[in-house]
Amino acid sequence: MTDLLADAVRRAPGAIAADDGQRRWSWAELDREARGWEARLRDAGARRGRAVALALHPGLEALAALHGALRTGSLVAPLDPTLTAAEHGDALDALRPAVLVDGRGLHPGPGGATAERPVDAPGDLVLWTSGTSGRPRGVLLTLDGLRASAEGARLRLRLAPDDVWYASLSPAHVGGLALLTRAAILGCGLHLRGRFSLDDLVALIDAGAVTHASLVPTMLLRLLDARGDTPAPATLRCLLIGGAHTPPELARRALDAGLPIALTYGMTEASSQIATAPPDEVAADPTSVGRPLPGVDVEIDEEGGLRVRGVTLSPGLLGGEPLTDTDGWLETGDVAEWTADGRLRIVGRRSDRIVSGGVTVDAREVESALRAQPGVREACVVGVPDAVWGERVAALVVGGADPDALEGALRHRLSPAKRPRVIRSAEALPLNRNGKVDRAAVRALFTHGPGGPPSPERGAPGHGHR
């Protein structure tokens, strides 16, 4: 069995592994706490062939519980503790864990005898994710895949044991899980402060306490708004931005502010990163996500469809369904292109394409045109059903721009089929638990908004939430 902590403890037992602002654990202390969790979980019935569910926010106990659960040989399932009761129940029904750990402690798995049902899954962990289809499913991951991903990230970003990361992404999502496992594999330190806090991040950066952080684009935008023109200290070496498309204008704003950003493209099914552009490459081209990581093969078909293959890929879904074809290729659902110098540029998602009156519209192109207008900070464009055109283009924007003024401005930027037929304003774009823009929620605002279906008039008030 692979033990992720063993090498870190052997290399530097006294080095700081994790700090939550109140306590600091060395690798030896983390190892001791993990062994305690391993013993308690085994006593509760955890073992190979069974599942253990961990519904915990990022923190020292969550880190120790994760490593302890992995040592039992169980299939470990980190769950987002903010799941609704129905979502939580669906996940537990699919996982049938022998043991559940949450904020209240350790409990027998739900379902009585069902909890004792063996799990036959060719993986070490499973992430409960909505995937590209929106249908929740369990994606299996292996420790070997996570180790290969960590090694690829180390080479691409020149990571080292003296790095210290701000870790706020939930381990129920691949970006958060990969950060926790990568820290043990590479021996770097973690600052754990629970869920993302802008105040915590700014304080840690200004104190020179973190060298790296892993953020989604919305977090980067909030950081820029909070810091203004304040230069980042030299101790900050890299902000890894992923989890969703990073608009080039946001990347340029970060570069203008002197932030060392790296852009990455990845997915749960690939154990996190697929391609990554380090800060020096982003400075030269903020539209690219760089080259594929070592050990990851990428192909783009004639229509721009992107597929990947390599040692980091998931062995399949919890129910046994394969994710790859017979040659090991995974269709990502993304549309991409190669730059002239061999870097990867993500153009959009096939599911984000809108067909209006027979014309195919790329939502990202329209979003880019909107964000270029004065007063627009963020934008999300979706297709909504239309009896005449099949779909019509709709846009939700954040900022002080007047929707009617935007309509006039876009006449000079976009052809008629691409221009939004309805534009609404909101205080913020709705986000899912990953911090990504929730396009389904945006679409629902236009199809089932407050008070029923929206009026066809532009500029009807919208509602945003975080």
Residue pairs with C-beta under 8 A, 6 or more apart in sequence:
1 71
1 73
2 124
2 143
2 144
2 147
3 70
3 71
4 67
4 70
4 143
4 147
4 181
4 184
4 185
5 27
5 30
5 31
5 34
5 67
5 184
7 184
7 185
7 187
8 17
8 27
8 184
8 185
8 187
9 27
9 28
9 31
11 27
11 161
11 187
12 27
12 161
12 187
13 26
13 27
13 28
13 31
14 26
14 27
14 28
15 26
15 27
15 161
15 187
15 189
16 24
16 25
16 26
16 189
17 25
17 26
17 27
17 29
17 30
17 183
17 184
17 189
17 190
18 24
18 25
18 30
18 60
18 63
18 183
18 189
18 190
18 191
18 192
19 25
19 189
19 190
19 191
19 192
20 59
20 60
20 191
20 192
20 193
21 191
21 193
21 200
23 60
25 33
25 60
27 187
30 63
30 64
30 67
31 67
33 60
33 61
33 64
33 68
34 64
34 67
34 68
34 71
35 68
35 71
36 64
36 68
37 64
37 65
37 67
37 68
37 69
38 68
38 69
38 71
38 72
39 68
40 68
40 106
41 52
41 68
41 69
41 72
41 74
41 99
41 101
41 106
42 72
44 98
44 99
44 106
44 108
45 98
45 99
45 108
45 109
45 115
45 116
46 52
46 69
46 72
46 74
46 98
46 99
47 72
47 73
47 74
47 98
48 72
48 73
48 74
49 118
49 119
49 120
50 74
50 75
50 97
50 98
50 99
50 116
50 118
50 119
51 74
51 75
51 76
51 77
51 95
51 96
51 97
51 98
51 109
51 119
51 126
52 69
52 72
52 74
52 75
52 76
52 77
52 97
52 98
52 99
52 100
52 101
53 77
53 78
53 79
53 91
53 92
53 95
53 97
53 99
53 100
53 101
53 109
54 62
54 65
54 66
54 69
54 76
54 77
54 78
54 79
54 101
54 102
54 171
55 78
55 79
55 80
55 81
55 83
55 88
55 100
55 101
55 102
55 103
55 172
56 62
56 65
56 78
56 81
56 101
56 102
56 103
56 171
57 81
57 103
57 170
57 194
57 195
58 167
58 168
58 169
58 170
58 171
58 176
58 180
58 192
58 193
58 194
58 195
59 192
59 194
60 192
62 171
62 192
63 180
63 190
63 192
65 101
66 76
66 78
66 171
66 180
67 184
69 76
69 101
70 76
70 124
70 125
70 143
74 98
74 99
75 95
75 119
75 121
75 123
75 124
75 125
75 126
76 124
76 125
76 126
77 91
77 95
77 97
77 125
77 126
77 127
77 128
77 138
78 125
78 127
78 170
78 171
78 172
78 177
79 88
79 91
79 128
79 172
80 128
80 170
80 172
80 173
80 433
81 102
81 103
81 172
82 433
83 91
87 136
90 136
91 128
91 136
91 138
92 100
92 109
92 110
92 111
93 111
94 128
94 138
94 318
94 319
95 119
95 126
95 128
95 138
95 318
96 109
96 111
96 114
96 115
96 117
96 119
97 109
97 110
97 115
98 108
98 109
98 115
98 116
99 106
99 107
99 108
99 109
100 106
100 107
100 108
100 109
100 110
101 107
108 115
109 115
121 140
121 318
122 140
122 142
122 315
122 316
123 140
123 141
123 142
123 314
123 315
123 316
124 141
124 142
124 143
125 140
125 141
125 142
125 143
125 146
125 177
126 138
126 139
126 140
126 141
126 318
127 138
127 139
127 141
127 172
127 173
127 174
127 177
127 268
128 136
128 137
128 138
128 172
129 136
129 137
129 138
129 139
129 173
129 174
129 268
130 136
130 137
130 432
131 137
131 139
131 268
132 333
132 349
132 351
134 440
137 317
137 318
137 319
138 317
138 318
138 319
139 268
139 269
139 314
139 317
139 318
139 323
140 314
140 315
140 316
140 317
140 318
141 174
141 177
141 268
141 271
141 314
142 271
142 314
142 315
143 181
144 311
145 271
145 311
145 312
145 313
145 314
146 177
146 178
146 181
146 182
146 185
146 271
146 272
146 312
147 181
147 185
148 271
148 295
148 310
148 311
148 312
149 178
149 182
149 270
149 271
149 272
149 273
149 293
149 312
150 178
150 181
150 182
150 185
150 186
151 185
151 294
151 295
152 273
152 293
152 294
152 295
152 296
152 312
153 159
153 178
153 182
153 272
153 273
153 276
153 293
154 186
155 293
155 294
156 273
156 276
156 278
156 290
156 291
156 293
156 294
157 238
157 240
157 262
157 276
157 278
158 278
159 182
159 186
159 188
159 212
160 186
160 188
161 186
161 187
161 188
162 188
162 211
163 186
163 188
163 189
163 211
163 212
163 237
164 188
164 189
164 190
164 191
164 209
164 210
164 211
164 212
165 179
165 183
165 188
165 189
165 190
165 191
165 210
165 211
165 212
165 213
165 214
166 191
166 193
166 200
166 201
166 204
166 210
166 212
166 213
166 214
167 176
167 179
167 180
167 183
167 190
167 191
167 192
167 214
168 176
168 192
168 193
168 194
168 195
168 196
168 197
168 200
168 201
169 175
169 176
169 179
169 196
169 214
169 216
169 243
169 434
169 435
170 176
170 195
170 433
171 177
171 180
172 433
173 243
173 268
173 433
173 434
174 266
174 267
174 268
174 271
174 272
175 214
175 216
175 242
175 243
175 266
175 272
175 434
176 214
177 272
178 271
178 272
178 273
179 190
179 214
180 190
182 188
183 189
183 190
188 212
191 204
191 209
191 210
193 200
196 219
196 435
198 219
198 222
198 223
198 226
201 210
201 213
201 219
201 223
202 223
202 226
202 227
204 210
205 213
205 232
205 233
205 236
206 233
208 233
208 235
208 236
209 235
210 235
210 236
211 235
211 236
211 237
211 238
212 236
212 237
212 238
212 239
212 240
213 238
213 239
213 240
214 240
214 242
215 223
215 239
215 240
215 241
216 241
216 242
216 243
216 244
216 434
216 435
216 436
217 241
217 243
217 244
217 245
217 246
217 247
217 250
218 244
218 429
218 431
218 435
218 436
218 437
219 435
220 239
220 241
220 246
220 250
220 254
220 259
220 261
221 250
221 377
221 378
223 239
223 259
224 250
224 253
224 254
224 257
224 259
227 257
229 257
231 257
231 258
232 257
232 258
232 259
232 260
236 259
236 260
237 260
238 260
238 261
238 262
238 278
238 279
239 254
239 259
239 260
239 261
239 262
240 261
240 262
240 264
240 276
241 251
241 254
241 261
241 262
241 263
241 264
242 263
242 264
242 265
242 266
242 273
243 434
243 435
243 436
244 434
244 435
244 436
244 437
245 346
245 348
245 364
246 263
246 286
247 367
247 368
247 371
248 286
248 287
248 368
249 368
249 371
249 372
251 261
251 263
251 282
251 286
251 287
252 286
254 261
255 261
255 282
255 283
255 286
260 279
261 279
261 282
262 276
262 277
262 278
262 279
262 282
263 276
263 277
263 282
263 286
263 288
263 289
263 290
264 273
264 275
264 276
264 277
264 289
264 290
265 273
265 274
265 275
265 276
265 289
265 334
265 344
265 346
266 272
266 273
266 274
266 275
267 274
267 332
268 314
269 313
269 314
269 323
269 330
270 296
270 308
270 310
270 312
270 313
270 314
270 330
271 312
271 313
271 314
272 312
273 293
274 292
274 293
274 296
274 298
274 308
275 289
275 290
275 291
275 292
275 293
275 296
275 298
275 343
275 344
276 289
276 290
276 291
276 293
277 285
277 288
277 289
277 290
277 291
277 343
278 290
281 288
281 290
281 343
282 288
285 339
285 343
287 339
287 345
288 339
288 343
288 344
288 345
289 343
289 344
289 345
289 346
290 343
290 344
291 342
291 343
291 344
292 298
292 308
292 344
293 312
295 310
295 311
295 312
296 308
296 309
296 310
296 312
297 308
297 309
297 310
298 306
298 307
298 308
298 344
299 306
299 307
299 308
299 309
299 329
300 306
300 307
300 336
300 337
300 338
301 307
303 335
304 335
304 336
304 337
304 347
305 331
305 332
305 334
305 335
305 350
306 332
306 334
306 335
306 336
306 346
307 329
307 330
307 331
307 332
308 329
308 330
308 332
309 324
309 327
309 328
309 329
309 330
313 323
313 324
313 328
313 330
314 323
316 322
316 323
317 323
323 330
324 330
325 331
333 349
333 350
333 351
334 346
334 347
334 348
334 349
334 350
335 346
335 347
335 348
335 349
335 350
336 344
336 345
336 346
336 347
337 345
337 347
338 344
338 345
339 345
347 362
347 364
348 362
348 363
348 364
352 362
352 363
352 364
352 439
353 360
353 361
353 362
353 363
354 360
354 361
354 362
354 363
354 381
354 382
354 383
354 391
354 393
355 361
355 383
355 390
355 391
356 383
356 386
356 389
356 390
356 391
356 392
356 393
356 417
357 388
357 389
357 390
357 417
358 390
359 415
359 417
359 418
361 383
361 393
361 417
361 418
363 380
363 381
363 382
363 383
364 381
365 414
365 418
366 379
366 381
366 393
366 395
366 414
366 418
366 419
366 420
367 379
367 380
367 381
367 395
369 410
369 413
369 414
369 418
370 376
370 379
370 381
370 395
370 397
370 406
370 410
370 420
371 377
371 378
371 379
372 413
373 401
373 405
373 406
373 409
373 410
374 401
375 399
375 400
375 401
375 402
376 397
376 398
376 399
376 401
376 406
377 398
377 399
378 397
378 398
378 399
378 428
378 429
379 395
379 396
379 397
379 398
380 395
380 396
380 429
380 437
380 439
380 442
381 393
381 394
381 395
381 420
382 393
382 394
382 395
382 396
382 439
382 442
382 443
382 446
383 391
383 392
383 393
383 394
383 443
384 391
384 392
384 394
384 422
384 443
384 446
384 447
385 391
385 447
386 392
386 421
392 421
392 422
393 417
393 418
393 419
393 420
393 421
394 420
394 421
394 422
394 423
394 424
394 443
394 446
395 406
395 420
395 422
395 423
395 424
396 423
396 424
396 425
396 426
396 429
396 442
396 445
396 446
396 462
396 464
397 403
397 406
397 423
397 424
397 425
397 426
398 425
398 426
398 427
398 428
398 429
398 464
399 425
401 425
402 459
403 423
403 424
403 425
403 458
403 459
404 458
404 459
406 423
407 419
407 420
407 423
407 458
410 419
410 420
411 419
420 458
421 456
421 458
422 446
422 454
422 456
422 457
422 458
422 460
423 458
423 459
424 445
424 446
424 454
424 459
424 460
424 461
424 462
425 459
425 461
425 462
426 462
426 463
426 464
427 464
428 464
428 465
428 466
429 437
429 438
429 442
429 464
430 437
430 438
430 441
430 442
430 445
430 464
430 465
430 466
431 437
431 438
431 466
432 438
432 441
445 454
445 462
445 463
446 454
447 453
447 454
449 460
449 462
449 463
450 463
454 460
